[in-house]
Amino acid sequence: MDKYIELVKQTIESYIKNNTIISVPKNLPDNFYFKKAGVFVTIKNKNKLRGCIGTYIPTKKNIAKEIISNAVSACSRDTRFYPITKNELPDLNYEISILNPPQLIKNIKNHDVKKHGIIIKCVDGKCGLLLPDLDGIDLTSQQIAIACEKGGINPKIDKTILYYFTIEKHG
């Protein structure tokens, strides 16, 4: 099993079964301890979304801690869903998106929703994000609209700045 997926599975199972947050395991590849990046953890139950939470810039000391923190949040704090239960654990599958640093979009015509995620920021602090290559999202306009909705942004009123990012996907 992929080490990223293994870490998420171990984290979520420990949190759901024992209400404990695991420590960073000692047997991970070096990049887990030294790399810093934003991470999104997506949980699905029988291919239906059950939770997705992440960070677009690193907030923890390393990628392992970022994964653990976001895995706990995705299984218990995604406000769109009730917390995951023990009975669901056998049916869950996981995806990890490791985000490369966001870049300012200079020409929206070059944006590819299959390769690029989008971040929409407002000067007042509101922010919306959508990962790349999501089912049913085929147009940049769709990606922008959903990211605006998620961030509570009205693009007709709010002054916005657009960023794109790429991901390294696991799962």
C-alpha positions as CSV (number, residue, x, y, z in Angstrom):
1,M,0.0,0.0,0.0
2,D,1.2,3.5,-0.8
3,K,2.8,5.1,2.3
4,Y,0.7,8.2,2.0
5,I,-2.6,6.2,2.0
6,E,-1.2,3.9,4.7
7,L,-0.6,6.9,7.0
8,V,-4.1,8.3,6.4
9,K,-5.8,5.0,7.0
10,Q,-3.8,4.4,10.2
11,T,-4.6,8.0,11.4
12,I,-8.3,7.8,10.7
13,E,-8.8,4.3,12.1
14,S,-7.0,5.3,15.3
15,Y,-9.0,8.5,15.6
16,I,-12.4,6.8,15.0
17,K,-11.7,3.6,17.0
18,N,-9.8,5.1,20.0
19,N,-10.3,8.8,19.8
20,T,-6.5,9.3,19.6
21,I,-4.3,11.1,17.2
22,I,-1.3,9.1,16.2
23,S,2.3,10.2,16.5
24,V,4.3,10.4,13.3
25,P,5.5,6.9,12.6
26,K,9.3,6.3,12.5
27,N,9.3,4.1,9.4
28,L,8.3,6.6,6.7
29,P,10.4,7.7,3.7
30,D,12.6,10.7,4.4
31,N,10.5,13.2,2.5
32,F,7.7,12.8,5.1
33,Y,9.9,14.3,7.8
34,F,11.6,17.0,5.8
35,K,9.2,18.2,3.1
36,K,6.6,20.8,3.8
37,A,3.5,21.2,1.6
38,G,-0.2,21.8,1.7
39,V,-2.1,18.6,1.7
40,F,-5.7,17.6,1.0
41,V,-7.2,14.4,2.4
42,T,-10.3,13.1,0.5
43,I,-12.4,10.3,2.0
44,K,-14.9,8.3,-0.1
45,N,-17.3,5.6,1.0
46,K,-18.2,3.4,-2.0
47,N,-17.0,6.2,-4.4
48,K,-19.3,8.8,-2.7
49,L,-17.5,11.8,-1.0
50,R,-17.5,11.5,2.8
51,G,-15.0,14.2,3.7
52,C,-12.3,16.4,2.2
53,I,-10.2,18.9,4.2
54,G,-6.8,20.3,3.6
55,T,-4.4,23.1,3.5
56,Y,-3.1,24.9,0.4
57,I,0.1,26.0,2.1
58,P,1.9,24.1,4.9
59,T,0.8,24.7,8.4
60,K,2.8,22.0,10.2
61,K,6.5,21.1,10.7
62,N,6.5,18.4,7.9
63,I,4.2,16.6,5.5
64,A,3.6,13.7,7.9
65,K,2.1,16.0,10.5
66,E,0.1,17.9,7.8
67,I,-1.3,14.6,6.6
68,I,-2.2,13.4,10.1
69,S,-3.9,16.7,11.0
70,N,-5.9,16.9,7.8
71,A,-6.9,13.2,8.0
72,V,-8.4,13.8,11.4
73,S,-10.2,16.9,10.2
74,A,-11.5,15.2,7.0
75,C,-13.1,12.3,9.0
76,S,-14.5,14.4,11.8
77,R,-14.8,18.1,11.0
78,D,-16.0,18.5,7.4
79,T,-19.2,20.4,8.1
80,R,-20.9,19.0,5.0
81,F,-21.0,15.5,6.6
82,Y,-21.6,13.9,9.9
83,P,-18.4,12.4,11.4
84,I,-17.3,9.0,10.1
85,T,-18.3,6.0,12.2
86,K,-16.5,2.7,13.0
87,N,-19.0,0.8,10.9
88,E,-17.9,2.7,7.8
89,L,-14.2,2.1,8.1
90,P,-14.1,-1.1,6.0
91,D,-15.8,0.7,3.1
92,L,-13.6,3.8,3.0
93,N,-11.0,4.7,0.4
94,Y,-8.7,7.6,0.5
95,E,-6.9,10.1,-1.8
96,I,-4.1,12.4,-0.8
97,S,-3.3,15.5,-2.8
98,I,0.1,17.0,-2.1
99,L,0.0,20.6,-3.4
100,N,2.8,22.3,-5.1
101,P,3.1,26.0,-4.2
102,P,0.3,28.3,-5.7
103,Q,1.2,30.5,-8.7
104,L,-0.6,33.6,-9.8
105,I,-2.8,33.0,-12.9
106,K,-1.4,35.4,-15.5
107,N,-3.7,34.2,-18.4
108,I,-6.9,32.4,-17.5
109,K,-7.0,30.9,-21.1
110,N,-4.0,28.7,-20.2
111,H,-5.8,27.2,-17.2
112,D,-6.5,23.5,-17.5
113,V,-9.0,22.2,-14.9
114,K,-7.7,18.6,-15.4
115,K,-4.1,19.7,-14.4
116,H,-4.6,22.8,-12.3
117,G,-6.5,23.4,-9.1
118,I,-7.7,27.0,-8.4
119,I,-7.5,29.3,-5.4
120,I,-9.6,32.5,-5.4
121,K,-8.6,35.0,-2.8
122,C,-10.3,38.3,-1.8
123,V,-8.6,41.3,-0.2
124,D,-11.0,40.9,2.8
125,G,-9.6,37.4,3.5
126,K,-12.2,35.2,2.0
127,C,-10.8,32.3,0.0
128,G,-12.1,29.4,-2.1
129,L,-10.2,26.4,-3.4
130,L,-11.0,23.6,-5.8
131,L,-8.7,20.6,-6.5
132,P,-8.0,19.7,-10.1
133,D,-9.5,16.9,-12.1
134,L,-12.8,16.5,-10.3
135,D,-15.6,14.5,-11.8
136,G,-18.1,16.8,-13.6
137,I,-15.8,19.8,-13.7
138,D,-14.8,20.3,-17.3
139,L,-14.6,24.1,-17.6
140,T,-12.6,26.8,-15.9
141,S,-15.8,28.8,-15.4
142,Q,-17.3,25.8,-13.4
143,Q,-14.1,25.5,-11.3
144,I,-14.2,29.2,-10.5
145,A,-17.9,29.2,-9.7
146,I,-17.6,26.3,-7.3
147,A,-14.5,27.8,-5.6
148,C,-16.3,31.1,-5.2
149,E,-19.3,29.4,-3.7
150,K,-17.1,27.4,-1.2
151,G,-15.4,30.6,-0.2
152,G,-18.5,32.7,0.1
153,I,-17.2,35.0,-2.7
154,N,-19.3,37.0,-5.0
155,P,-17.1,37.5,-8.1
156,K,-19.3,40.3,-9.4
157,I,-18.7,42.4,-6.2
158,D,-15.6,41.0,-4.5
159,K,-12.1,42.0,-5.8
160,T,-10.4,38.7,-6.4
161,I,-7.0,37.3,-7.2
162,L,-6.7,33.9,-8.9
163,Y,-4.0,31.3,-8.3
164,Y,-3.4,27.9,-9.7
165,F,-1.6,24.9,-8.3
166,T,-0.7,21.4,-9.4
167,I,-0.8,18.3,-7.2
168,E,0.9,15.0,-6.6
169,K,-1.9,12.6,-6.2
170,H,-1.9,9.3,-4.2
171,G,-4.8,6.8,-3.9
